[in-house]
């Protein structure tokens, strides 16, 4: 149809009684046809056909770089969610988007953090439908992966977890380290300041219990950003179980080389309340006056670093956490849970392959994750007694040769810093 034909059609339309409605219908039809020229070539020009099928499936290294998981892991996840995402052909949709392509779009979004419009041009799928694809795929992945990758704590052997902490991090009777992070997101509609945290940005809170291999044991997702303190832990299901004594803690055991029967504990920072099953460091002011307290703080912080390593690895692999996530809150909850499940899947594969722990990440990388606010509320008398037992153990039976060197190095650094300030 040339330009003269378009002009004649418009003249005829304006002469009709309902010319406005007909004209809008005509223009929308022309607009739709223009978009269809881009999206109808998905099977010949889209990422999935040209890049993924044409190149990445034959290159394991590049496939892993693109999706952050290998081909076997991709197929494993696909088999779990295929039935949930498969659509039958219809009269209007002769070739529906396959579950493989939907999974590819979702994993690429997690890996890169690209906008829906950017993915739309790459995969030749409209951005509005990509939002539906990612929402449904994340929901299905959460349903199938969560019981496999982050099982209920009652199904875990906590004594094995404690042995790993003692072997790798020299902290006995410890089953995990706990910490929380603010996940940056765009302000949800009609929420006011609910998600506005003390660091002055909008966020959801990810609270996680991490084992000695930087794997997530328990996670709690979805608390408001403004609640960035120990109140989040107290309201979480995990916190309620710990405080009520219903958590899967093993029976008390003696510390190595001692006769002191001590409860199994979780280690955390100043944001958490001291409890017989939750250890936190001594205050900095009291630790400066007592070398034993300084050693305890160092040993606890060394053990607790697995949480920072886990969050760092999570954000470094899934770059969606490097940006302010601009999706609905419910979908963002599913995204965080799925990312944690995939993190555990990758950790299992890495540990099986290397048979060693990897806990370093690029400290120069900036992540859109903020720490929880300090201040852990009231402590219990039992918590002070348990912490005192650990403190005595670290300076006697559980001493290690390098702890004094590390403390001396830290003290020298602090002294030099103070002198420079003066």
CORWOBEL-V132006 format. One record per residue. SS is DSSP state (h for helix, s for strand, l for the rest). Layout:
ss=SS
ss=SS
This chain:
ss=l
ss=l
ss=h
ss=h
ss=h
ss=h
ss=h
ss=h
ss=h
ss=h
ss=h
ss=h
ss=h
ss=h
ss=h
ss=l
ss=l
ss=l
ss=h
ss=h
ss=h
ss=h
ss=h
ss=h
ss=h
ss=h
ss=h
ss=h
ss=h
ss=h
ss=h
ss=h
ss=h
ss=h
ss=h
ss=h
ss=h
ss=h
ss=h
ss=l
ss=l
ss=h
ss=h
ss=h
ss=h
ss=l
ss=h
ss=h
ss=h
ss=h
ss=h
ss=h
ss=h
ss=l
ss=l
ss=h
ss=h
ss=h
ss=l
ss=h
ss=h
ss=h
ss=h
ss=h
ss=h
ss=h
ss=h
ss=l
ss=l
ss=l
ss=h
ss=h
ss=h
ss=h
ss=h
ss=h
ss=h
ss=h
ss=h
ss=h
ss=h
ss=h
ss=h
ss=h
ss=h
ss=l
ss=l
ss=l
ss=l
ss=l
ss=l
ss=l
ss=l
ss=l
ss=l
ss=l
ss=l
ss=l
ss=h
ss=h
ss=h
ss=h
ss=h
ss=h
ss=h
ss=h
ss=h
ss=h
ss=h
ss=h
ss=h
ss=h
ss=l
ss=l
ss=l
ss=h
ss=h
ss=h
ss=h
ss=h
ss=h
ss=h
ss=h
ss=l
ss=l
ss=l
ss=h
ss=h
ss=h
ss=h
ss=h
ss=h
ss=h
ss=h
ss=h
ss=h
ss=h
ss=h
ss=h
ss=h
ss=h
ss=h
ss=h
ss=h
ss=h
ss=h
ss=h
ss=h
ss=h
ss=l
ss=l
ss=l
ss=h
ss=h
ss=h
ss=l
ss=l
ss=h
ss=h
ss=h
ss=h
ss=h
ss=h
ss=h
ss=h
ss=h
ss=h
ss=h
ss=h
ss=l
ss=l
ss=l
ss=l
ss=s
ss=s
ss=s
ss=s
ss=s
ss=s
ss=s
ss=s
ss=s
ss=s
ss=s
ss=s
ss=l
ss=l
ss=l
ss=l
ss=l
ss=l
ss=l
ss=l
ss=l
ss=l
ss=s
ss=l
ss=l
ss=l
ss=l
ss=l
ss=s
ss=s
ss=s
ss=s
ss=s
ss=s
ss=s
ss=s
ss=s
ss=l
ss=l
ss=l
ss=l
ss=l
ss=s
ss=s
ss=s
ss=s
ss=s
ss=s
ss=s
ss=s
ss=s
ss=h
ss=h
ss=h
ss=l
ss=l
ss=h
ss=h
ss=h
ss=h
ss=h
ss=h
ss=l
ss=h
ss=h
ss=h
ss=h
ss=h
ss=h
ss=h
ss=h
ss=l
ss=l
ss=l
ss=l
ss=l
ss=l
ss=l
ss=l
ss=s
ss=s
ss=l
ss=l
ss=l
ss=l
ss=l
ss=l
ss=s
ss=s
ss=l
ss=l
ss=s
ss=s
ss=s
ss=l
ss=l
ss=l
ss=l
ss=l
ss=l
ss=l
ss=s
ss=l
ss=l
ss=s
ss=s
ss=l
ss=l
ss=l
ss=l
ss=h
ss=h
ss=h
ss=h
ss=h
ss=h
ss=l
ss=h
ss=h
ss=h
ss=h
ss=h
ss=h
ss=h
ss=h
ss=h
ss=h
ss=h
ss=h
ss=h
ss=h
ss=h
ss=h
ss=h
ss=h
ss=h
ss=h
ss=h
ss=h
ss=h
ss=h
ss=h
ss=h
ss=h
ss=l
ss=h
ss=h
ss=h
ss=h
ss=l
ss=l
ss=s
ss=l
ss=l
ss=l
ss=h
ss=h
ss=h
ss=h
ss=h
ss=h
ss=h
ss=h
ss=h
ss=h
ss=h
ss=h
ss=h
ss=h
ss=h
ss=h
ss=h
ss=h
ss=h
ss=h
ss=h
ss=h
ss=h
ss=h
ss=h
ss=h
ss=l
ss=l
ss=l
ss=l
ss=l
ss=l
ss=l
ss=l
ss=l
ss=l
ss=l
ss=l
ss=l
ss=l
ss=s
ss=s
ss=s
ss=l
ss=l
ss=l
ss=l
ss=l
ss=l
ss=l
ss=l
ss=l
ss=h
ss=h
ss=h
ss=h
ss=h
ss=h
ss=h
ss=h
ss=h
ss=h
ss=h
ss=h
ss=h
ss=h
ss=h
ss=l
ss=l
ss=l
ss=l
ss=l
ss=h
ss=h
ss=h
ss=h
ss=h
ss=h
ss=h
ss=h
ss=h
ss=h
ss=h
ss=h
ss=h
ss=h
ss=h
ss=h
ss=h
ss=h
ss=h
ss=h
ss=h
ss=l
